[in-house]
Amino acid sequence: MPPHRVAQTSDKGPRRYFAPIAVSVAGPTVFSAYVFAFWSLAADIDLTHSFPWSAGPLSSWFIWLAVALLLTLVTSTPSNKPTEE
């Protein structure tokens, strides 16, 4: 009796197209968040005269640093996709 073959499923959903885009945009996004954090901090200690957001939650360097660290954590988390051996 021949062995049973299990049909392999291919991933043809939207993740197939979204994943490469997300990976290629992740690095510049994280870098930009760190740049905004340090720019906001520099504006707070009067090293620079301007920052795009002068009031509100986006004017705080602490918020930008938290966003940058969160993005770093999310983008550095290994995927749960099994590796082929």
PDB file of N, CA, C and O in Angstrom, chain B, residues numbered from 101:
ATOM      1  N   MET B 101       0.840  -1.165   0.000  1.00  0.00           N
ATOM      2  CA  MET B 101       0.000   0.000   0.000  1.00  0.00           C
ATOM      3  C   MET B 101       0.898   1.246   0.000  1.00  0.00           C
ATOM      4  O   MET B 101       1.788   1.361   0.843  1.00  0.00           O
ATOM      5  N   PRO B 102       0.672   2.189  -0.946  1.00  0.00           N
ATOM      6  CA  PRO B 102       1.535   3.380  -1.014  1.00  0.00           C
ATOM      7  C   PRO B 102       1.280   4.304   0.168  1.00  0.00           C
ATOM      8  O   PRO B 102       0.165   4.366   0.686  1.00  0.00           O
ATOM      9  N   PRO B 103       2.319   5.023   0.594  1.00  0.00           N
ATOM     10  CA  PRO B 103       2.135   5.940   1.724  1.00  0.00           C
ATOM     11  C   PRO B 103       1.216   7.092   1.332  1.00  0.00           C
ATOM     12  O   PRO B 103       1.162   7.506   0.174  1.00  0.00           O
ATOM     13  N   HIS B 104       0.507   7.586   2.316  1.00  0.00           N
ATOM     14  CA  HIS B 104      -0.399   8.718   2.082  1.00  0.00           C
ATOM     15  C   HIS B 104       0.413   9.997   1.955  1.00  0.00           C
ATOM     16  O   HIS B 104       1.347  10.240   2.719  1.00  0.00           O
ATOM     17  N   ARG B 105       0.046  10.786   1.000  1.00  0.00           N
ATOM     18  CA  ARG B 105       0.710  12.073   0.824  1.00  0.00           C
ATOM     19  C   ARG B 105      -0.186  13.168   1.390  1.00  0.00           C
ATOM     20  O   ARG B 105      -1.398  13.190   1.175  1.00  0.00           O
ATOM     21  N   VAL B 106       0.443  14.052   2.104  1.00  0.00           N
ATOM     22  CA  VAL B 106      -0.275  15.188   2.664  1.00  0.00           C
ATOM     23  C   VAL B 106      -0.089  16.356   1.714  1.00  0.00           C
ATOM     24  O   VAL B 106       1.034  16.712   1.357  1.00  0.00           O
ATOM     25  N   ALA B 107      -1.175  16.931   1.322  1.00  0.00           N
ATOM     26  CA  ALA B 107      -1.104  18.067   0.404  1.00  0.00           C
ATOM     27  C   ALA B 107      -0.491  19.266   1.118  1.00  0.00           C
ATOM     28  O   ALA B 107      -0.894  19.612   2.228  1.00  0.00           O
ATOM     29  N   GLN B 108       0.473  19.887   0.479  1.00  0.00           N
ATOM     30  CA  GLN B 108       1.086  21.071   1.051  1.00  0.00           C
ATOM     31  C   GLN B 108       0.246  22.285   0.671  1.00  0.00           C
ATOM     32  O   GLN B 108      -0.146  22.460  -0.482  1.00  0.00           O
ATOM     33  N   THR B 109      -0.014  23.105   1.658  1.00  0.00           N
ATOM     34  CA  THR B 109      -0.786  24.309   1.390  1.00  0.00           C
ATOM     35  C   THR B 109       0.168  25.460   1.107  1.00  0.00           C
ATOM     36  O   THR B 109       1.207  25.596   1.754  1.00  0.00           O
ATOM     37  N   SER B 110      -0.186  26.256   0.167  1.00  0.00           N
ATOM     38  CA  SER B 110       0.632  27.428  -0.132  1.00  0.00           C
ATOM     39  C   SER B 110      -0.032  28.651   0.478  1.00  0.00           C
ATOM     40  O   SER B 110      -1.258  28.748   0.533  1.00  0.00           O
ATOM     41  N   ASP B 111       0.775  29.557   0.924  1.00  0.00           N
ATOM     42  CA  ASP B 111       0.267  30.765   1.548  1.00  0.00           C
ATOM     43  C   ASP B 111      -0.006  31.789   0.454  1.00  0.00           C
ATOM     44  O   ASP B 111       0.905  32.492   0.016  1.00  0.00           O
ATOM     45  N   LYS B 112      -1.241  31.873   0.019  1.00  0.00           N
ATOM     46  CA  LYS B 112      -1.596  32.817  -1.038  1.00  0.00           C
ATOM     47  C   LYS B 112      -2.440  33.958  -0.502  1.00  0.00           C
ATOM     48  O   LYS B 112      -3.079  34.675  -1.273  1.00  0.00           O
ATOM     49  N   GLY B 113      -2.449  34.132   0.802  1.00  0.00           N
ATOM     50  CA  GLY B 113      -3.230  35.203   1.396  1.00  0.00           C
ATOM     51  C   GLY B 113      -2.507  36.536   1.295  1.00  0.00           C
ATOM     52  O   GLY B 113      -1.453  36.635   0.667  1.00  0.00           O
ATOM     53  N   PRO B 114      -3.078  37.560   1.917  1.00  0.00           N
ATOM     54  CA  PRO B 114      -2.479  38.897   1.840  1.00  0.00           C
ATOM     55  C   PRO B 114      -1.126  38.991   2.531  1.00  0.00           C
ATOM     56  O   PRO B 114      -0.336  39.879   2.209  1.00  0.00           O
ATOM     57  N   ARG B 115      -0.838  38.086   3.484  1.00  0.00           N
ATOM     58  CA  ARG B 115       0.468  38.120   4.147  1.00  0.00           C
ATOM     59  C   ARG B 115       1.604  37.882   3.173  1.00  0.00           C
ATOM     60  O   ARG B 115       2.719  38.362   3.377  1.00  0.00           O
ATOM     61  N   ARG B 116       1.323  37.146   2.125  1.00  0.00           N
ATOM     62  CA  ARG B 116       2.354  36.842   1.127  1.00  0.00           C
ATOM     63  C   ARG B 116       2.896  38.126   0.510  1.00  0.00           C
ATOM     64  O   ARG B 116       4.083  38.216   0.195  1.00  0.00           O
ATOM     65  N   TYR B 117       2.036  39.107   0.339  1.00  0.00           N
ATOM     66  CA  TYR B 117       2.441  40.366  -0.265  1.00  0.00           C
ATOM     67  C   TYR B 117       2.818  41.416   0.774  1.00  0.00           C
ATOM     68  O   TYR B 117       3.633  42.296   0.499  1.00  0.00           O
ATOM     69  N   PHE B 118       2.234  41.330   1.958  1.00  0.00           N
ATOM     70  CA  PHE B 118       2.462  42.328   2.986  1.00  0.00           C
ATOM     71  C   PHE B 118       3.797  42.133   3.690  1.00  0.00           C
ATOM     72  O   PHE B 118       4.454  43.116   4.032  1.00  0.00           O
ATOM     73  N   ALA B 119       4.210  40.910   3.915  1.00  0.00           N
ATOM     74  CA  ALA B 119       5.420  40.635   4.686  1.00  0.00           C
ATOM     75  C   ALA B 119       6.683  41.261   4.092  1.00  0.00           C
ATOM     76  O   ALA B 119       7.427  41.906   4.830  1.00  0.00           O
ATOM     77  N   PRO B 120       6.961  41.103   2.799  1.00  0.00           N
ATOM     78  CA  PRO B 120       8.175  41.733   2.268  1.00  0.00           C
ATOM     79  C   PRO B 120       8.153  43.259   2.361  1.00  0.00           C
ATOM     80  O   PRO B 120       9.192  43.885   2.571  1.00  0.00           O
ATOM     81  N   ILE B 121       6.977  43.851   2.206  1.00  0.00           N
ATOM     82  CA  ILE B 121       6.861  45.305   2.316  1.00  0.00           C
ATOM     83  C   ILE B 121       7.116  45.731   3.757  1.00  0.00           C
ATOM     84  O   ILE B 121       7.840  46.696   4.002  1.00  0.00           O
ATOM     85  N   ALA B 122       6.532  45.026   4.699  1.00  0.00           N
ATOM     86  CA  ALA B 122       6.711  45.365   6.112  1.00  0.00           C
ATOM     87  C   ALA B 122       8.169  45.237   6.537  1.00  0.00           C
ATOM     88  O   ALA B 122       8.675  46.071   7.288  1.00  0.00           O
ATOM     89  N   VAL B 123       8.839  44.207   6.062  1.00  0.00           N
ATOM     90  CA  VAL B 123      10.246  44.010   6.413  1.00  0.00           C
ATOM     91  C   VAL B 123      11.112  45.123   5.837  1.00  0.00           C
ATOM     92  O   VAL B 123      12.022  45.613   6.506  1.00  0.00           O
ATOM     93  N   SER B 124      10.834  45.524   4.601  1.00  0.00           N
ATOM     94  CA  SER B 124      11.670  46.548   3.986  1.00  0.00           C
ATOM     95  C   SER B 124      11.414  47.943   4.553  1.00  0.00           C
ATOM     96  O   SER B 124      12.283  48.809   4.452  1.00  0.00           O
ATOM     97  N   VAL B 125      10.259  48.178   5.141  1.00  0.00           N
ATOM     98  CA  VAL B 125       9.934  49.483   5.711  1.00  0.00           C
ATOM     99  C   VAL B 125      10.285  49.550   7.200  1.00  0.00           C
ATOM    100  O   VAL B 125      10.380  50.648   7.749  1.00  0.00           O
ATOM    101  N   ALA B 126      10.478  48.432   7.855  1.00  0.00           N
ATOM    102  CA  ALA B 126      10.686  48.395   9.301  1.00  0.00           C
ATOM    103  C   ALA B 126      11.949  49.140   9.722  1.00  0.00           C
ATOM    104  O   ALA B 126      11.911  49.919  10.674  1.00  0.00           O
ATOM    105  N   GLY B 127      13.049  48.919   9.043  1.00  0.00           N
ATOM    106  CA  GLY B 127      14.312  49.558   9.422  1.00  0.00           C
ATOM    107  C   GLY B 127      14.248  51.071   9.383  1.00  0.00           C
ATOM    108  O   GLY B 127      14.569  51.715  10.382  1.00  0.00           O
ATOM    109  N   PRO B 128      13.844  51.665   8.265  1.00  0.00           N
ATOM    110  CA  PRO B 128      13.745  53.124   8.232  1.00  0.00           C
ATOM    111  C   PRO B 128      12.723  53.698   9.220  1.00  0.00           C
ATOM    112  O   PRO B 128      12.900  54.810   9.716  1.00  0.00           O
ATOM    113  N   THR B 129      11.678  52.961   9.502  1.00  0.00           N
ATOM    114  CA  THR B 129      10.673  53.434  10.453  1.00  0.00           C
ATOM    115  C   THR B 129      11.248  53.504  11.858  1.00  0.00           C
ATOM    116  O   THR B 129      11.039  54.486  12.571  1.00  0.00           O
ATOM    117  N   VAL B 130      11.968  52.469  12.255  1.00  0.00           N
ATOM    118  CA  VAL B 130      12.594  52.450  13.581  1.00  0.00           C
ATOM    119  C   VAL B 130      13.633  53.566  13.681  1.00  0.00           C
ATOM    120  O   VAL B 130      13.696  54.276  14.684  1.00  0.00           O
ATOM    121  N   PHE B 131      14.437  53.713  12.647  1.00  0.00           N
ATOM    122  CA  PHE B 131      15.458  54.761  12.638  1.00  0.00           C
ATOM    123  C   PHE B 131      14.820  56.144  12.754  1.00  0.00           C
ATOM    124  O   PHE B 131      15.319  56.998  13.487  1.00  0.00           O
ATOM    125  N   SER B 132      13.732  56.365  12.042  1.00  0.00           N
ATOM    126  CA  SER B 132      13.044  57.656  12.090  1.00  0.00           C
ATOM    127  C   SER B 132      12.500  57.949  13.487  1.00  0.00           C
ATOM    128  O   SER B 132      12.542  59.093  13.940  1.00  0.00           O
ATOM    129  N   ALA B 133      11.999  56.942  14.162  1.00  0.00           N
ATOM    130  CA  ALA B 133      11.485  57.145  15.516  1.00  0.00           C
ATOM    131  C   ALA B 133      12.607  57.556  16.465  1.00  0.00           C
ATOM    132  O   ALA B 133      12.403  58.425  17.313  1.00  0.00           O
ATOM    133  N   TYR B 134      13.786  56.949  16.341  1.00  0.00           N
ATOM    134  CA  TYR B 134      14.933  57.360  17.164  1.00  0.00           C
ATOM    135  C   TYR B 134      15.381  58.776  16.818  1.00  0.00           C
ATOM    136  O   TYR B 134      15.740  59.545  17.710  1.00  0.00           O
ATOM    137  N   VAL B 135      15.366  59.128  15.540  1.00  0.00           N
ATOM    138  CA  VAL B 135      15.744  60.485  15.134  1.00  0.00           C
ATOM    139  C   VAL B 135      14.783  61.504  15.743  1.00  0.00           C
ATOM    140  O   VAL B 135      15.220  62.536  16.254  1.00  0.00           O
ATOM    141  N   PHE B 136      13.479  61.224  15.694  1.00  0.00           N
ATOM    142  CA  PHE B 136      12.513  62.140  16.304  1.00  0.00           C
ATOM    143  C   PHE B 136      12.716  62.235  17.814  1.00  0.00           C
ATOM    144  O   PHE B 136      12.556  63.312  18.387  1.00  0.00           O
ATOM    145  N   ALA B 137      13.064  61.137  18.463  1.00  0.00           N
ATOM    146  CA  ALA B 137      13.299  61.166  19.910  1.00  0.00           C
ATOM    147  C   ALA B 137      14.468  62.074  20.248  1.00  0.00           C
ATOM    148  O   ALA B 137      14.368  62.907  21.150  1.00  0.00           O
ATOM    149  N   PHE B 138      15.574  61.922  19.536  1.00  0.00           N
ATOM    150  CA  PHE B 138      16.744  62.741  19.837  1.00  0.00           C
ATOM    151  C   PHE B 138      16.559  64.190  19.394  1.00  0.00           C
ATOM    152  O   PHE B 138      17.077  65.103  20.036  1.00  0.00           O
ATOM    153  N   TRP B 139      15.832  64.406  18.311  1.00  0.00           N
ATOM    154  CA  TRP B 139      15.530  65.760  17.860  1.00  0.00           C
ATOM    155  C   TRP B 139      14.654  66.476  18.884  1.00  0.00           C
ATOM    156  O   TRP B 139      14.884  67.646  19.192  1.00  0.00           O
ATOM    157  N   SER B 140      13.652  65.778  19.410  1.00  0.00           N
ATOM    158  CA  SER B 140      12.786  66.366  20.424  1.00  0.00           C
ATOM    159  C   SER B 140      13.562  66.665  21.698  1.00  0.00           C
ATOM    160  O   SER B 140      13.356  67.707  22.320  1.00  0.00           O
ATOM    161  N   LEU B 141      14.447  65.768  22.090  1.00  0.00           N
ATOM    162  CA  LEU B 141      15.281  66.000  23.267  1.00  0.00           C
ATOM    163  C   LEU B 141      16.192  67.207  23.041  1.00  0.00           C
ATOM    164  O   LEU B 141      16.354  68.041  23.932  1.00  0.00           O
ATOM    165  N   ALA B 142      16.779  67.297  21.860  1.00  0.00           N
ATOM    166  CA  ALA B 142      17.637  68.443  21.541  1.00  0.00           C
ATOM    167  C   ALA B 142      16.841  69.743  21.575  1.00  0.00           C
ATOM    168  O   ALA B 142      17.362  70.769  22.013  1.00  0.00           O
ATOM    169  N   ALA B 143      15.608  69.722  21.128  1.00  0.00           N
ATOM    170  CA  ALA B 143      14.768  70.919  21.185  1.00  0.00           C
ATOM    171  C   ALA B 143      14.424  71.276  22.630  1.00  0.00           C
ATOM    172  O   ALA B 143      14.341  72.455  22.973  1.00  0.00           O
ATOM    173  N   ASP B 144      14.225  70.273  23.473  1.00  0.00           N
ATOM    174  CA  ASP B 144      13.908  70.527  24.883  1.00  0.00           C
ATOM    175  C   ASP B 144      15.073  71.162  25.635  1.00  0.00           C
ATOM    176  O   ASP B 144      14.855  71.976  26.532  1.00  0.00           O
ATOM    177  N   ILE B 145      16.292  70.805  25.287  1.00  0.00           N
ATOM    178  CA  ILE B 145      17.455  71.376  25.983  1.00  0.00           C
ATOM    179  C   ILE B 145      18.096  72.512  25.176  1.00  0.00           C
ATOM    180  O   ILE B 145      19.239  72.894  25.425  1.00  0.00           O
ATOM    181  N   ASP B 146      17.344  73.042  24.210  1.00  0.00           N
ATOM    182  CA  ASP B 146      17.723  74.223  23.424  1.00  0.00           C
ATOM    183  C   ASP B 146      18.992  74.041  22.594  1.00  0.00           C
ATOM    184  O   ASP B 146      19.761  74.986  22.418  1.00  0.00           O
ATOM    185  N   LEU B 147      19.211  72.843  22.092  1.00  0.00           N
ATOM    186  CA  LEU B 147      20.302  72.639  21.143  1.00  0.00           C
ATOM    187  C   LEU B 147      19.853  72.916  19.719  1.00  0.00           C
ATOM    188  O   LEU B 147      20.676  73.183  18.843  1.00  0.00           O
ATOM    189  N   THR B 148      18.566  72.853  19.491  1.00  0.00           N
ATOM    190  CA  THR B 148      17.979  73.205  18.193  1.00  0.00           C
ATOM    191  C   THR B 148      16.775  74.096  18.450  1.00  0.00           C
ATOM    192  O   THR B 148      16.179  74.056  19.526  1.00  0.00           O
ATOM    193  N   HIS B 149      16.429  74.884  17.474  1.00  0.00           N
ATOM    194  CA  HIS B 149      15.364  75.870  17.677  1.00  0.00           C
ATOM    195  C   HIS B 149      14.003  75.405  17.196  1.00  0.00           C
ATOM    196  O   HIS B 149      13.002  76.080  17.432  1.00  0.00           O
ATOM    197  N   SER B 150      13.950  74.277  16.532  1.00  0.00           N
ATOM    198  CA  SER B 150      12.657  73.872  15.985  1.00  0.00           C
ATOM    199  C   SER B 150      12.432  72.375  16.158  1.00  0.00           C
ATOM    200  O   SER B 150      13.364  71.573  16.214  1.00  0.00           O
ATOM    201  N   PHE B 151      11.170  72.048  16.238  1.00  0.00           N
ATOM    202  CA  PHE B 151      10.722  70.663  16.229  1.00  0.00           C
ATOM    203  C   PHE B 151       9.317  70.699  15.649  1.00  0.00           C
ATOM    204  O   PHE B 151       8.547  71.596  15.993  1.00  0.00           O
ATOM    205  N   PRO B 152       8.952  69.759  14.784  1.00  0.00           N
ATOM    206  CA  PRO B 152       7.645  69.845  14.107  1.00  0.00           C
ATOM    207  C   PRO B 152       6.439  69.942  15.047  1.00  0.00           C
ATOM    208  O   PRO B 152       5.445  70.585  14.706  1.00  0.00           O
ATOM    209  N   TRP B 153       6.511  69.327  16.200  1.00  0.00           N
ATOM    210  CA  TRP B 153       5.401  69.362  17.146  1.00  0.00           C
ATOM    211  C   TRP B 153       5.861  70.117  18.386  1.00  0.00           C
ATOM    212  O   TRP B 153       6.663  69.606  19.168  1.00  0.00           O
ATOM    213  N   SER B 154       5.359  71.318  18.562  1.00  0.00           N
ATOM    214  CA  SER B 154       5.793  72.131  19.695  1.00  0.00           C
ATOM    215  C   SER B 154       4.913  71.929  20.926  1.00  0.00           C
ATOM    216  O   SER B 154       5.286  72.331  22.029  1.00  0.00           O
ATOM    217  N   ALA B 155       3.756  71.313  20.743  1.00  0.00           N
ATOM    218  CA  ALA B 155       2.855  71.068  21.872  1.00  0.00           C
ATOM    219  C   ALA B 155       2.135  69.748  21.640  1.00  0.00           C
ATOM    220  O   ALA B 155       2.032  69.267  20.511  1.00  0.00           O
ATOM    221  N   GLY B 156       1.643  69.179  22.721  1.00  0.00           N
ATOM    222  CA  GLY B 156       0.909  67.924  22.618  1.00  0.00           C
ATOM    223  C   GLY B 156       1.788  66.723  22.925  1.00  0.00           C
ATOM    224  O   GLY B 156       2.964  66.876  23.253  1.00  0.00           O
ATOM    225  N   PRO B 157       1.225  65.541  22.820  1.00  0.00           N
ATOM    226  CA  PRO B 157       1.977  64.341  23.196  1.00  0.00           C
ATOM    227  C   PRO B 157       3.171  64.047  22.277  1.00  0.00           C
ATOM    228  O   PRO B 157       4.154  63.453  22.719  1.00  0.00           O
ATOM    229  N   LEU B 158       3.096  64.452  21.020  1.00  0.00           N
ATOM    230  CA  LEU B 158       4.206  64.177  20.109  1.00  0.00           C
ATOM    231  C   LEU B 158       5.387  65.118  20.327  1.00  0.00           C
ATOM    232  O   LEU B 158       6.435  64.930  19.709  1.00  0.00           O
ATOM    233  N   SER B 159       5.247  66.112  21.178  1.00  0.00           N
ATOM    234  CA  SER B 159       6.356  67.019  21.455  1.00  0.00           C
ATOM    235  C   SER B 159       7.294  66.458  22.519  1.00  0.00           C
ATOM    236  O   SER B 159       8.365  67.022  22.742  1.00  0.00           O
ATOM    237  N   SER B 160       6.928  65.387  23.168  1.00  0.00           N
ATOM    238  CA  SER B 160       7.739  64.804  24.234  1.00  0.00           C
ATOM    239  C   SER B 160       8.735  63.795  23.669  1.00  0.00           C
ATOM    240  O   SER B 160       8.364  62.883  22.930  1.00  0.00           O
ATOM    241  N   TRP B 161      10.001  63.972  24.027  1.00  0.00           N
ATOM    242  CA  TRP B 161      11.029  63.037  23.559  1.00  0.00           C
ATOM    243  C   TRP B 161      10.815  61.656  24.166  1.00  0.00           C
ATOM    244  O   TRP B 161      11.181  60.642  23.570  1.00  0.00           O
ATOM    245  N   PHE B 162      10.221  61.626  25.354  1.00  0.00           N
ATOM    246  CA  PHE B 162       9.999  60.349  26.022  1.00  0.00           C
ATOM    247  C   PHE B 162       9.020  59.479  25.237  1.00  0.00           C
ATOM    248  O   PHE B 162       9.201  58.265  25.145  1.00  0.00           O
ATOM    249  N   ILE B 163       7.986  60.097  24.673  1.00  0.00           N
ATOM    250  CA  ILE B 163       7.009  59.357  23.862  1.00  0.00           C
ATOM    251  C   ILE B 163       7.703  58.787  22.630  1.00  0.00           C
ATOM    252  O   ILE B 163       7.511  57.620  22.289  1.00  0.00           O
ATOM    253  N   TRP B 164       8.516  59.617  21.961  1.00  0.00           N
ATOM    254  CA  TRP B 164       9.212  59.147  20.758  1.00  0.00           C
ATOM    255  C   TRP B 164      10.187  58.021  21.088  1.00  0.00           C
ATOM    256  O   TRP B 164      10.322  57.072  20.316  1.00  0.00           O
ATOM    257  N   LEU B 165      10.868  58.121  22.230  1.00  0.00           N
ATOM    258  CA  LEU B 165      11.786  57.057  22.617  1.00  0.00           C
ATOM    259  C   LEU B 165      11.028  55.768  22.925  1.00  0.00           C
ATOM    260  O   LEU B 165      11.482  54.685  22.558  1.00  0.00           O
ATOM    261  N   ALA B 166       9.888  55.871  23.588  1.00  0.00           N
ATOM    262  CA  ALA B 166       9.069  54.689  23.873  1.00  0.00           C
ATOM    263  C   ALA B 166       8.583  54.040  22.569  1.00  0.00           C
ATOM    264  O   ALA B 166       8.595  52.816  22.439  1.00  0.00           O
ATOM    265  N   VAL B 167       8.159  54.861  21.618  1.00  0.00           N
ATOM    266  CA  VAL B 167       7.717  54.328  20.320  1.00  0.00           C
ATOM    267  C   VAL B 167       8.878  53.639  19.610  1.00  0.00           C
ATOM    268  O   VAL B 167       8.711  52.560  19.040  1.00  0.00           O
ATOM    269  N   ALA B 168      10.053  54.261  19.646  1.00  0.00           N
ATOM    270  CA  ALA B 168      11.229  53.676  18.993  1.00  0.00           C
ATOM    271  C   ALA B 168      11.611  52.339  19.628  1.00  0.00           C
ATOM    272  O   ALA B 168      11.916  51.376  18.924  1.00  0.00           O
ATOM    273  N   LEU B 169      11.593  52.286  20.944  1.00  0.00           N
ATOM    274  CA  LEU B 169      11.929  51.026  21.626  1.00  0.00           C
ATOM    275  C   LEU B 169      10.885  49.949  21.360  1.00  0.00           C
ATOM    276  O   LEU B 169      11.228  48.780  21.180  1.00  0.00           O
ATOM    277  N   LEU B 170       9.629  50.331  21.334  1.00  0.00           N
ATOM    278  CA  LEU B 170       8.566  49.374  21.029  1.00  0.00           C
ATOM    279  C   LEU B 170       8.708  48.840  19.606  1.00  0.00           C
ATOM    280  O   LEU B 170       8.576  47.637  19.378  1.00  0.00           O
ATOM    281  N   LEU B 171       8.975  49.718  18.657  1.00  0.00           N
ATOM    282  CA  LEU B 171       9.178  49.282  17.272  1.00  0.00           C
ATOM    283  C   LEU B 171      10.399  48.372  17.149  1.00  0.00           C
ATOM    284  O   LEU B 171      10.379  47.394  16.402  1.00  0.00           O
ATOM    285  N   THR B 172      11.456  48.698  17.882  1.00  0.00           N
ATOM    286  CA  THR B 172      12.643  47.849  17.873  1.00  0.00           C
ATOM    287  C   THR B 172      12.313  46.462  18.400  1.00  0.00           C
ATOM    288  O   THR B 172      12.741  45.457  17.833  1.00  0.00           O
ATOM    289  N   LEU B 173      11.555  46.411  19.481  1.00  0.00           N
ATOM    290  CA  LEU B 173      11.161  45.122  20.055  1.00  0.00           C
ATOM    291  C   LEU B 173      10.304  44.319  19.084  1.00  0.00           C
ATOM    292  O   LEU B 173      10.509  43.118  18.905  1.00  0.00           O
ATOM    293  N   VAL B 174       9.348  44.988  18.464  1.00  0.00           N
ATOM    294  CA  VAL B 174       8.446  44.296  17.536  1.00  0.00           C
ATOM    295  C   VAL B 174       9.191  43.784  16.309  1.00  0.00           C
ATOM    296  O   VAL B 174       8.947  42.664  15.860  1.00  0.00           O
ATOM    297  N   THR B 175      10.091  44.585  15.769  1.00  0.00           N
ATOM    298  CA  THR B 175      10.792  44.178  14.551  1.00  0.00           C
ATOM    299  C   THR B 175      11.903  43.179  14.821  1.00  0.00           C
ATOM    300  O   THR B 175      12.331  42.477  13.905  1.00  0.00           O
ATOM    301  N   SER B 176      12.383  43.096  16.064  1.00  0.00           N
ATOM    302  CA  SER B 176      13.452  42.139  16.351  1.00  0.00           C
ATOM    303  C   SER B 176      12.931  40.815  16.886  1.00  0.00           C
ATOM    304  O   SER B 176      13.706  39.874  17.060  1.00  0.00           O
ATOM    305  N   THR B 177      11.637  40.725  17.150  1.00  0.00           N
ATOM    306  CA  THR B 177      11.052  39.477  17.629  1.00  0.00           C
ATOM    307  C   THR B 177      11.088  38.454  16.502  1.00  0.00           C
ATOM    308  O   THR B 177      10.592  38.713  15.406  1.00  0.00           O
ATOM    309  N   PRO B 178      11.674  37.295  16.773  1.00  0.00           N
ATOM    310  CA  PRO B 178      11.730  36.292  15.708  1.00  0.00           C
ATOM    311  C   PRO B 178      10.335  35.804  15.330  1.00  0.00           C
ATOM    312  O   PRO B 178       9.438  35.706  16.168  1.00  0.00           O
ATOM    313  N   SER B 179      10.187  35.507  14.070  1.00  0.00           N
ATOM    314  CA  SER B 179       8.884  35.024  13.626  1.00  0.00           C
ATOM    315  C   SER B 179       8.647  33.611  14.147  1.00  0.00           C
ATOM    316  O   SER B 179       9.591  32.903  14.497  1.00  0.00           O
ATOM    317  N   ASN B 180       7.404  33.217  14.194  1.00  0.00           N
ATOM    318  CA  ASN B 180       7.073  31.873  14.671  1.00  0.00           C
ATOM    319  C   ASN B 180       6.952  30.892  13.521  1.00  0.00           C
ATOM    320  O   ASN B 180       6.393  29.806  13.676  1.00  0.00           O
ATOM    321  N   LYS B 181       7.471  31.272  12.383  1.00  0.00           N
ATOM    322  CA  LYS B 181       7.437  30.389  11.237  1.00  0.00           C
ATOM    323  C   LYS B 181       8.481  29.287  11.414  1.00  0.00           C
ATOM    324  O   LYS B 181       9.642  29.588  11.690  1.00  0.00           O
ATOM    325  N   PRO B 182       8.098  28.028  11.261  1.00  0.00           N
ATOM    326  CA  PRO B 182       9.076  26.961  11.475  1.00  0.00           C
ATOM    327  C   PRO B 182      10.156  26.992  10.409  1.00  0.00           C
ATOM    328  O   PRO B 182       9.906  27.328   9.252  1.00  0.00           O
ATOM    329  N   THR B 183      11.349  26.637  10.823  1.00  0.00           N
ATOM    330  CA  THR B 183      12.453  26.591   9.874  1.00  0.00           C
ATOM    331  C   THR B 183      12.546  25.209   9.270  1.00  0.00           C
ATOM    332  O   THR B 183      12.247  24.207   9.920  1.00  0.00           O
ATOM    333  N   GLU B 184      12.961  25.167   8.030  1.00  0.00           N
ATOM    334  CA  GLU B 184      13.117  23.887   7.351  1.00  0.00           C
ATOM    335  C   GLU B 184      14.513  23.349   7.627  1.00  0.00           C
ATOM    336  O   GLU B 184      15.499  24.082   7.549  1.00  0.00           O
ATOM    337  N   GLU B 185      14.586  22.092   7.942  1.00  0.00           N
ATOM    338  CA  GLU B 185      15.879  21.476   8.257  1.00  0.00           C
ATOM    339  C   GLU B 185      16.332  20.577   7.159  1.00  0.00           C
ATOM    340  O   GLU B 185      17.401  19.975   7.255  1.00  0.00           O
TER     341      GLU B 185
END
